[in-house]
Amino acid sequence: MIFFGTLGGIFMFGIAGIFIGPLIASLFVTIWELYGIAFSDYLPEVYYRKRRVETIDPDNKEEPDP
């Protein structure tokens, strides 16, 4: 991510892009994460990074939903 941010920054802003490119890339990732948190009630659940952890009730013999 830092590599592509730096290359994109150099391409867009010249030598100053060495600093500006990764800064813009990190701001983009931060805003993307905040968007996911803020609208988590409206967005579909994704199992890419975090899997839903379900506890198994010892008294209940049913299997949890996958």
PDB file of N, CA, C and O in Angstrom:
ATOM      1  N   MET A   1       0.830  -1.187   0.000  1.00  0.00           N
ATOM      2  CA  MET A   1       0.000   0.000   0.000  1.00  0.00           C
ATOM      3  C   MET A   1       0.875   1.252   0.000  1.00  0.00           C
ATOM      4  O   MET A   1       0.619   2.205  -0.736  1.00  0.00           O
ATOM      5  N   ILE A   2       1.896   1.232   0.825  1.00  0.00           N
ATOM      6  CA  ILE A   2       2.797   2.390   0.885  1.00  0.00           C
ATOM      7  C   ILE A   2       3.543   2.548  -0.440  1.00  0.00           C
ATOM      8  O   ILE A   2       3.747   3.664  -0.918  1.00  0.00           O
ATOM      9  N   PHE A   3       3.944   1.427  -1.022  1.00  0.00           N
ATOM     10  CA  PHE A   3       4.670   1.465  -2.288  1.00  0.00           C
ATOM     11  C   PHE A   3       3.820   2.085  -3.390  1.00  0.00           C
ATOM     12  O   PHE A   3       4.270   2.981  -4.104  1.00  0.00           O
ATOM     13  N   PHE A   4       2.586   1.600  -3.521  1.00  0.00           N
ATOM     14  CA  PHE A   4       1.710   2.136  -4.563  1.00  0.00           C
ATOM     15  C   PHE A   4       1.291   3.576  -4.260  1.00  0.00           C
ATOM     16  O   PHE A   4       1.113   4.376  -5.178  1.00  0.00           O
ATOM     17  N   GLY A   5       1.138   3.898  -3.002  1.00  0.00           N
ATOM     18  CA  GLY A   5       0.852   5.286  -2.636  1.00  0.00           C
ATOM     19  C   GLY A   5       1.990   6.216  -3.000  1.00  0.00           C
ATOM     20  O   GLY A   5       1.772   7.333  -3.470  1.00  0.00           O
ATOM     21  N   THR A   6       3.197   5.750  -2.780  1.00  0.00           N
ATOM     22  CA  THR A   6       4.374   6.563  -3.123  1.00  0.00           C
ATOM     23  C   THR A   6       4.509   6.718  -4.633  1.00  0.00           C
ATOM     24  O   THR A   6       4.760   7.817  -5.128  1.00  0.00           O
ATOM     25  N   LEU A   7       4.343   5.616  -5.366  1.00  0.00           N
ATOM     26  CA  LEU A   7       4.439   5.703  -6.826  1.00  0.00           C
ATOM     27  C   LEU A   7       3.352   6.604  -7.411  1.00  0.00           C
ATOM     28  O   LEU A   7       3.620   7.421  -8.292  1.00  0.00           O
ATOM     29  N   GLY A   8       2.132   6.450  -6.917  1.00  0.00           N
ATOM     30  CA  GLY A   8       1.044   7.308  -7.387  1.00  0.00           C
ATOM     31  C   GLY A   8       1.269   8.753  -7.026  1.00  0.00           C
ATOM     32  O   GLY A   8       0.959   9.647  -7.814  1.00  0.00           O
ATOM     33  N   GLY A   9       1.808   8.999  -5.838  1.00  0.00           N
ATOM     34  CA  GLY A   9       2.100  10.363  -5.416  1.00  0.00           C
ATOM     35  C   GLY A   9       3.175  11.005  -6.258  1.00  0.00           C
ATOM     36  O   GLY A   9       3.066  12.176  -6.621  1.00  0.00           O
ATOM     37  N   ILE A  10       4.222  10.247  -6.577  1.00  0.00           N
ATOM     38  CA  ILE A  10       5.285  10.784  -7.439  1.00  0.00           C
ATOM     39  C   ILE A  10       4.729  11.077  -8.822  1.00  0.00           C
ATOM     40  O   ILE A  10       5.061  12.098  -9.426  1.00  0.00           O
ATOM     41  N   PHE A  11       3.887  10.187  -9.325  1.00  0.00           N
ATOM     42  CA  PHE A  11       3.303  10.394 -10.646  1.00  0.00           C
ATOM     43  C   PHE A  11       2.425  11.644 -10.682  1.00  0.00           C
ATOM     44  O   PHE A  11       2.463  12.404 -11.649  1.00  0.00           O
ATOM     45  N   MET A  12       1.630  11.856  -9.622  1.00  0.00           N
ATOM     46  CA  MET A  12       0.683  12.972  -9.618  1.00  0.00           C
ATOM     47  C   MET A  12       1.304  14.301  -9.169  1.00  0.00           C
ATOM     48  O   MET A  12       0.976  15.353  -9.716  1.00  0.00           O
ATOM     49  N   PHE A  13       2.199  14.255  -8.175  1.00  0.00           N
ATOM     50  CA  PHE A  13       2.679  15.489  -7.558  1.00  0.00           C
ATOM     51  C   PHE A  13       4.181  15.726  -7.707  1.00  0.00           C
ATOM     52  O   PHE A  13       4.703  16.701  -7.166  1.00  0.00           O
ATOM     53  N   GLY A  14       4.870  14.869  -8.416  1.00  0.00           N
ATOM     54  CA  GLY A  14       6.310  15.030  -8.565  1.00  0.00           C
ATOM     55  C   GLY A  14       7.043  14.591  -7.309  1.00  0.00           C
ATOM     56  O   GLY A  14       6.612  13.660  -6.628  1.00  0.00           O
ATOM     57  N   ILE A  15       8.128  15.245  -7.007  1.00  0.00           N
ATOM     58  CA  ILE A  15       8.970  14.848  -5.874  1.00  0.00           C
ATOM     59  C   ILE A  15       8.248  15.011  -4.530  1.00  0.00           C
ATOM     60  O   ILE A  15       8.526  14.269  -3.588  1.00  0.00           O
ATOM     61  N   ALA A  16       7.332  15.966  -4.437  1.00  0.00           N
ATOM     62  CA  ALA A  16       6.571  16.130  -3.193  1.00  0.00           C
ATOM     63  C   ALA A  16       5.622  14.957  -2.971  1.00  0.00           C
ATOM     64  O   ALA A  16       5.147  14.749  -1.855  1.00  0.00           O
ATOM     65  N   GLY A  17       5.343  14.193  -4.019  1.00  0.00           N
ATOM     66  CA  GLY A  17       4.460  13.044  -3.914  1.00  0.00           C
ATOM     67  C   GLY A  17       5.008  11.918  -3.058  1.00  0.00           C
ATOM     68  O   GLY A  17       4.265  11.023  -2.654  1.00  0.00           O
ATOM     69  N   ILE A  18       6.313  11.955  -2.776  1.00  0.00           N
ATOM     70  CA  ILE A  18       6.891  10.953  -1.873  1.00  0.00           C
ATOM     71  C   ILE A  18       6.201  11.027  -0.515  1.00  0.00           C
ATOM     72  O   ILE A  18       6.053  10.005   0.156  1.00  0.00           O
ATOM     73  N   PHE A  19       5.784  12.202  -0.109  1.00  0.00           N
ATOM     74  CA  PHE A  19       5.105  12.374   1.174  1.00  0.00           C
ATOM     75  C   PHE A  19       3.589  12.461   1.014  1.00  0.00           C
ATOM     76  O   PHE A  19       2.841  11.950   1.848  1.00  0.00           O
ATOM     77  N   ILE A  20       3.145  13.104  -0.049  1.00  0.00           N
ATOM     78  CA  ILE A  20       1.711  13.328  -0.241  1.00  0.00           C
ATOM     79  C   ILE A  20       0.982  12.039  -0.618  1.00  0.00           C
ATOM     80  O   ILE A  20      -0.133  11.801  -0.151  1.00  0.00           O
ATOM     81  N   GLY A  21       1.599  11.207  -1.455  1.00  0.00           N
ATOM     82  CA  GLY A  21       0.955   9.971  -1.912  1.00  0.00           C
ATOM     83  C   GLY A  21       0.573   9.024  -0.776  1.00  0.00           C
ATOM     84  O   GLY A  21      -0.592   8.639  -0.677  1.00  0.00           O
ATOM     85  N   PRO A  22       1.517   8.635   0.085  1.00  0.00           N
ATOM     86  CA  PRO A  22       1.143   7.756   1.201  1.00  0.00           C
ATOM     87  C   PRO A  22       0.172   8.412   2.181  1.00  0.00           C
ATOM     88  O   PRO A  22      -0.643   7.725   2.796  1.00  0.00           O
ATOM     89  N   LEU A  23       0.253   9.727   2.331  1.00  0.00           N
ATOM     90  CA  LEU A  23      -0.682  10.431   3.196  1.00  0.00           C
ATOM     91  C   LEU A  23      -2.107  10.312   2.668  1.00  0.00           C
ATOM     92  O   LEU A  23      -3.033  10.020   3.425  1.00  0.00           O
ATOM     93  N   ILE A  24      -2.279  10.538   1.380  1.00  0.00           N
ATOM     94  CA  ILE A  24      -3.606  10.417   0.772  1.00  0.00           C
ATOM     95  C   ILE A  24      -4.091   8.970   0.836  1.00  0.00           C
ATOM     96  O   ILE A  24      -5.267   8.727   1.108  1.00  0.00           O
ATOM     97  N   ALA A  25      -3.203   8.011   0.590  1.00  0.00           N
ATOM     98  CA  ALA A  25      -3.584   6.600   0.651  1.00  0.00           C
ATOM     99  C   ALA A  25      -4.029   6.208   2.062  1.00  0.00           C
ATOM    100  O   ALA A  25      -5.020   5.494   2.218  1.00  0.00           O
ATOM    101  N   SER A  26      -3.311   6.665   3.083  1.00  0.00           N
ATOM    102  CA  SER A  26      -3.696   6.318   4.456  1.00  0.00           C
ATOM    103  C   SER A  26      -5.008   6.996   4.857  1.00  0.00           C
ATOM    104  O   SER A  26      -5.804   6.409   5.590  1.00  0.00           O
ATOM    105  N   LEU A  27      -5.239   8.220   4.388  1.00  0.00           N
ATOM    106  CA  LEU A  27      -6.511   8.886   4.662  1.00  0.00           C
ATOM    107  C   LEU A  27      -7.671   8.146   3.993  1.00  0.00           C
ATOM    108  O   LEU A  27      -8.752   8.023   4.569  1.00  0.00           O
ATOM    109  N   PHE A  28      -7.439   7.659   2.780  1.00  0.00           N
ATOM    110  CA  PHE A  28      -8.465   6.890   2.076  1.00  0.00           C
ATOM    111  C   PHE A  28      -8.828   5.625   2.853  1.00  0.00           C
ATOM    112  O   PHE A  28     -10.009   5.325   3.028  1.00  0.00           O
ATOM    113  N   VAL A  29      -7.824   4.884   3.320  1.00  0.00           N
ATOM    114  CA  VAL A  29      -8.085   3.656   4.073  1.00  0.00           C
ATOM    115  C   VAL A  29      -8.809   3.971   5.379  1.00  0.00           C
ATOM    116  O   VAL A  29      -9.714   3.235   5.771  1.00  0.00           O
ATOM    117  N   THR A  30      -8.428   5.041   6.051  1.00  0.00           N
ATOM    118  CA  THR A  30      -9.073   5.424   7.305  1.00  0.00           C
ATOM    119  C   THR A  30     -10.531   5.794   7.085  1.00  0.00           C
ATOM    120  O   THR A  30     -11.400   5.371   7.847  1.00  0.00           O
ATOM    121  N   ILE A  31     -10.805   6.577   6.051  1.00  0.00           N
ATOM    122  CA  ILE A  31     -12.187   6.958   5.752  1.00  0.00           C
ATOM    123  C   ILE A  31     -13.002   5.730   5.365  1.00  0.00           C
ATOM    124  O   ILE A  31     -14.170   5.622   5.737  1.00  0.00           O
ATOM    125  N   TRP A  32     -12.400   4.801   4.621  1.00  0.00           N
ATOM    126  CA  TRP A  32     -13.088   3.553   4.227  1.00  0.00           C
ATOM    127  C   TRP A  32     -13.485   2.752   5.472  1.00  0.00           C
ATOM    128  O   TRP A  32     -14.607   2.251   5.550  1.00  0.00           O
ATOM    129  N   GLU A  33     -12.583   2.630   6.435  1.00  0.00           N
ATOM    130  CA  GLU A  33     -12.878   1.902   7.670  1.00  0.00           C
ATOM    131  C   GLU A  33     -13.963   2.606   8.488  1.00  0.00           C
ATOM    132  O   GLU A  33     -14.864   1.950   9.010  1.00  0.00           O
ATOM    133  N   LEU A  34     -13.887   3.929   8.604  1.00  0.00           N
ATOM    134  CA  LEU A  34     -14.901   4.677   9.345  1.00  0.00           C
ATOM    135  C   LEU A  34     -16.275   4.554   8.692  1.00  0.00           C
ATOM    136  O   LEU A  34     -17.290   4.459   9.382  1.00  0.00           O
ATOM    137  N   TYR A  35     -16.301   4.558   7.364  1.00  0.00           N
ATOM    138  CA  TYR A  35     -17.561   4.363   6.636  1.00  0.00           C
ATOM    139  C   TYR A  35     -18.157   2.999   6.970  1.00  0.00           C
ATOM    140  O   TYR A  35     -19.362   2.878   7.196  1.00  0.00           O
ATOM    141  N   GLY A  36     -17.312   1.978   6.998  1.00  0.00           N
ATOM    142  CA  GLY A  36     -17.780   0.633   7.326  1.00  0.00           C
ATOM    143  C   GLY A  36     -18.327   0.538   8.739  1.00  0.00           C
ATOM    144  O   GLY A  36     -19.300  -0.177   8.981  1.00  0.00           O
ATOM    145  N   ILE A  37     -17.723   1.241   9.659  1.00  0.00           N
ATOM    146  CA  ILE A  37     -18.198   1.237  11.042  1.00  0.00           C
ATOM    147  C   ILE A  37     -19.495   2.030  11.170  1.00  0.00           C
ATOM    148  O   ILE A  37     -20.439   1.582  11.821  1.00  0.00           O
ATOM    149  N   ALA A  38     -19.541   3.199  10.554  1.00  0.00           N
ATOM    150  CA  ALA A  38     -20.702   4.077  10.684  1.00  0.00           C
ATOM    151  C   ALA A  38     -21.953   3.472  10.049  1.00  0.00           C
ATOM    152  O   ALA A  38     -23.055   3.656  10.566  1.00  0.00           O
ATOM    153  N   PHE A  39     -21.798   2.762   8.947  1.00  0.00           N
ATOM    154  CA  PHE A  39     -22.944   2.217   8.233  1.00  0.00           C
ATOM    155  C   PHE A  39     -23.032   0.697   8.346  1.00  0.00           C
ATOM    156  O   PHE A  39     -23.609   0.042   7.479  1.00  0.00           O
ATOM    157  N   SER A  40     -22.467   0.140   9.403  1.00  0.00           N
ATOM    158  CA  SER A  40     -22.462  -1.314   9.558  1.00  0.00           C
ATOM    159  C   SER A  40     -23.871  -1.892   9.693  1.00  0.00           C
ATOM    160  O   SER A  40     -24.089  -3.056   9.357  1.00  0.00           O
ATOM    161  N   ASP A  41     -24.826  -1.103  10.178  1.00  0.00           N
ATOM    162  CA  ASP A  41     -26.200  -1.595  10.291  1.00  0.00           C
ATOM    163  C   ASP A  41     -26.857  -1.746   8.922  1.00  0.00           C
ATOM    164  O   ASP A  41     -27.768  -2.559   8.765  1.00  0.00           O
ATOM    165  N   TYR A  42     -26.418  -0.989   7.947  1.00  0.00           N
ATOM    166  CA  TYR A  42     -27.035  -0.987   6.624  1.00  0.00           C
ATOM    167  C   TYR A  42     -26.281  -1.823   5.600  1.00  0.00           C
ATOM    168  O   TYR A  42     -26.847  -2.201   4.575  1.00  0.00           O
ATOM    169  N   LEU A  43     -25.009  -2.117   5.864  1.00  0.00           N
ATOM    170  CA  LEU A  43     -24.189  -2.866   4.919  1.00  0.00           C
ATOM    171  C   LEU A  43     -24.327  -4.360   5.171  1.00  0.00           C
ATOM    172  O   LEU A  43     -24.552  -4.769   6.310  1.00  0.00           O
ATOM    173  N   PRO A  44     -24.198  -5.186   4.132  1.00  0.00           N
ATOM    174  CA  PRO A  44     -24.257  -6.636   4.353  1.00  0.00           C
ATOM    175  C   PRO A  44     -23.036  -7.094   5.146  1.00  0.00           C
ATOM    176  O   PRO A  44     -21.971  -6.481   5.083  1.00  0.00           O
ATOM    177  N   GLU A  45     -23.209  -8.174   5.886  1.00  0.00           N
ATOM    178  CA  GLU A  45     -22.119  -8.682   6.707  1.00  0.00           C
ATOM    179  C   GLU A  45     -21.116  -9.388   5.816  1.00  0.00           C
ATOM    180  O   GLU A  45     -21.493 -10.193   4.965  1.00  0.00           O
ATOM    181  N   VAL A  46     -19.839  -9.089   6.009  1.00  0.00           N
ATOM    182  CA  VAL A  46     -18.773  -9.654   5.198  1.00  0.00           C
ATOM    183  C   VAL A  46     -17.876 -10.481   6.105  1.00  0.00           C
ATOM    184  O   VAL A  46     -17.537 -10.049   7.207  1.00  0.00           O
ATOM    185  N   TYR A  47     -17.495 -11.650   5.655  1.00  0.00           N
ATOM    186  CA  TYR A  47     -16.690 -12.555   6.469  1.00  0.00           C
ATOM    187  C   TYR A  47     -15.241 -12.601   6.005  1.00  0.00           C
ATOM    188  O   TYR A  47     -14.580 -13.631   6.137  1.00  0.00           O
ATOM    189  N   TYR A  48     -14.735 -11.483   5.457  1.00  0.00           N
ATOM    190  CA  TYR A  48     -13.376 -11.492   4.931  1.00  0.00           C
ATOM    191  C   TYR A  48     -12.332 -11.457   6.049  1.00  0.00           C
ATOM    192  O   TYR A  48     -11.493 -12.353   6.139  1.00  0.00           O
ATOM    193  N   ARG A  49     -12.375 -10.448   6.886  1.00  0.00           N
ATOM    194  CA  ARG A  49     -11.384 -10.298   7.944  1.00  0.00           C
ATOM    195  C   ARG A  49     -11.798 -10.958   9.244  1.00  0.00           C
ATOM    196  O   ARG A  49     -11.044 -11.727   9.840  1.00  0.00           O
ATOM    197  N   LYS A  50     -12.986 -10.649   9.662  1.00  0.00           N
ATOM    198  CA  LYS A  50     -13.433 -11.104  10.966  1.00  0.00           C
ATOM    199  C   LYS A  50     -14.585 -12.084  10.786  1.00  0.00           C
ATOM    200  O   LYS A  50     -15.528 -11.814  10.043  1.00  0.00           O
ATOM    201  N   ARG A  51     -14.505 -13.180  11.445  1.00  0.00           N
ATOM    202  CA  ARG A  51     -15.603 -14.126  11.417  1.00  0.00           C
ATOM    203  C   ARG A  51     -16.450 -13.910  12.665  1.00  0.00           C
ATOM    204  O   ARG A  51     -15.946 -13.589  13.741  1.00  0.00           O
ATOM    205  N   ARG A  52     -17.741 -14.095  12.484  1.00  0.00           N
ATOM    206  CA  ARG A  52     -18.648 -13.946  13.610  1.00  0.00           C
ATOM    207  C   ARG A  52     -18.397 -15.091  14.583  1.00  0.00           C
ATOM    208  O   ARG A  52     -18.381 -16.259  14.193  1.00  0.00           O
ATOM    209  N   VAL A  53     -18.205 -14.753  15.825  1.00  0.00           N
ATOM    210  CA  VAL A  53     -17.949 -15.748  16.852  1.00  0.00           C
ATOM    211  C   VAL A  53     -19.252 -15.986  17.594  1.00  0.00           C
ATOM    212  O   VAL A  53     -19.850 -15.066  18.152  1.00  0.00           O
ATOM    213  N   GLU A  54     -19.674 -17.231  17.586  1.00  0.00           N
ATOM    214  CA  GLU A  54     -20.899 -17.576  18.291  1.00  0.00           C
ATOM    215  C   GLU A  54     -20.536 -18.497  19.449  1.00  0.00           C
ATOM    216  O   GLU A  54     -19.723 -19.410  19.305  1.00  0.00           O
ATOM    217  N   THR A  55     -21.134 -18.250  20.561  1.00  0.00           N
ATOM    218  CA  THR A  55     -20.906 -19.109  21.711  1.00  0.00           C
ATOM    219  C   THR A  55     -21.898 -20.252  21.676  1.00  0.00           C
ATOM    220  O   THR A  55     -23.047 -20.080  21.267  1.00  0.00           O
ATOM    221  N   ILE A  56     -21.459 -21.391  22.095  1.00  0.00           N
ATOM    222  CA  ILE A  56     -22.315 -22.571  22.132  1.00  0.00           C
ATOM    223  C   ILE A  56     -22.818 -22.746  23.555  1.00  0.00           C
ATOM    224  O   ILE A  56     -22.040 -22.853  24.502  1.00  0.00           O
ATOM    225  N   ASP A  57     -24.123 -22.772  23.679  1.00  0.00           N
ATOM    226  CA  ASP A  57     -24.755 -22.978  24.979  1.00  0.00           C
ATOM    227  C   ASP A  57     -24.670 -24.464  25.299  1.00  0.00           C
ATOM    228  O   ASP A  57     -25.162 -25.282  24.521  1.00  0.00           O
ATOM    229  N   PRO A  58     -24.055 -24.842  26.432  1.00  0.00           N
ATOM    230  CA  PRO A  58     -23.917 -26.275  26.734  1.00  0.00           C
ATOM    231  C   PRO A  58     -25.264 -26.966  26.939  1.00  0.00           C
ATOM    232  O   PRO A  58     -25.363 -28.177  26.736  1.00  0.00           O
ATOM    233  N   ASP A  59     -26.298 -26.231  27.334  1.00  0.00           N
ATOM    234  CA  ASP A  59     -27.609 -26.844  27.542  1.00  0.00           C
ATOM    235  C   ASP A  59     -28.366 -27.029  26.234  1.00  0.00           C
ATOM    236  O   ASP A  59     -29.252 -27.879  26.141  1.00  0.00           O
ATOM    237  N   ASN A  60     -28.023 -26.241  25.228  1.00  0.00           N
ATOM    238  CA  ASN A  60     -28.691 -26.314  23.939  1.00  0.00           C
ATOM    239  C   ASN A  60     -27.882 -27.229  23.034  1.00  0.00           C
ATOM    240  O   ASN A  60     -26.700 -26.975  22.804  1.00  0.00           O
ATOM    241  N   LYS A  61     -28.495 -28.292  22.515  1.00  0.00           N
ATOM    242  CA  LYS A  61     -27.770 -29.264  21.706  1.00  0.00           C
ATOM    243  C   LYS A  61     -27.795 -28.924  20.223  1.00  0.00           C
ATOM    244  O   LYS A  61     -27.242 -29.671  19.416  1.00  0.00           O
ATOM    245  N   GLU A  62     -28.422 -27.819  19.845  1.00  0.00           N
ATOM    246  CA  GLU A  62     -28.477 -27.444  18.438  1.00  0.00           C
ATOM    247  C   GLU A  62     -27.142 -26.868  17.990  1.00  0.00           C
ATOM    248  O   GLU A  62     -26.424 -26.237  18.766  1.00  0.00           O
ATOM    249  N   GLU A  63     -26.829 -27.099  16.728  1.00  0.00           N
ATOM    250  CA  GLU A  63     -25.610 -26.539  16.147  1.00  0.00           C
ATOM    251  C   GLU A  63     -25.831 -25.066  15.831  1.00  0.00           C
ATOM    252  O   GLU A  63     -26.931 -24.697  15.420  1.00  0.00           O
ATOM    253  N   PRO A  64     -24.817 -24.203  16.009  1.00  0.00           N
ATOM    254  CA  PRO A  64     -24.979 -22.794  15.638  1.00  0.00           C
ATOM    255  C   PRO A  64     -25.047 -22.642  14.126  1.00  0.00           C
ATOM    256  O   PRO A  64     -24.562 -23.500  13.388  1.00  0.00           O
ATOM    257  N   ASP A  65     -25.650 -21.548  13.664  1.00  0.00           N
ATOM    258  CA  ASP A  65     -25.736 -21.262  12.239  1.00  0.00           C
ATOM    259  C   ASP A  65     -24.350 -20.978  11.699  1.00  0.00           C
ATOM    260  O   ASP A  65     -23.552 -20.324  12.369  1.00  0.00           O
ATOM    261  N   PRO A  66     -24.040 -21.466  10.474  1.00  0.00           N
ATOM    262  CA  PRO A  66     -22.708 -21.201   9.899  1.00  0.00           C
ATOM    263  C   PRO A  66     -22.553 -19.785   9.462  1.00  0.00           C
ATOM    264  O   PRO A  66     -21.494 -19.406   8.961  1.00  0.00           O
TER     265      PRO A  66
END
